[in-house]
């Protein structure tokens, strides 16, 4: 993803396979992918679902709840977005219809992560907002790291790795 396009390349040759002019401005988030669809977004532009191909096909677009830095993630026909102004939004991945929204006190730069049937959103205050991936907007837990963080957490067997401004944490067995 870049301004103004999302493009695909052959990883072996570097040859461009297709591109679609659909973004603008500074592009921070990486595209997400699920069930044969690419999801690209950036703040002050749009969220777009693209069916790859030559030519690529725009499946739907939405202008609400756009991420500045955090990349979109999808699972089970649900697409999740986290914004720098503190909104988590869940969309129907097939239609683009907004399913629910959740407002946090702080914004998100870390990308959402899906693990163990849950989706994790780490806000800039170091608070992890945990939801089930079943399409409900019920918060399961909001554990606090105790310091600011903007990096996307990493999950390894039984462990969560979290990078704050000043520390690297490993939580788990």
Buried (B, 14 or more C-beta within 10 A) or exposed (E): BEEEBBEBEEEEEEEEEBBBEBBEEEBBBBBBBBEEBBBBBBBEBBBBBBEBEEEBEEBBBBEBBBBBBBBBBBBEBBBBBBBBBBBBBBBBBBEBEBBBBBEBEBBBBBBBBBBEEBBBBBBBBBBBBBBEBEBEEEBEEEEEBEEBBBBBBEBEEEEBBBBBEEEEBEEEE
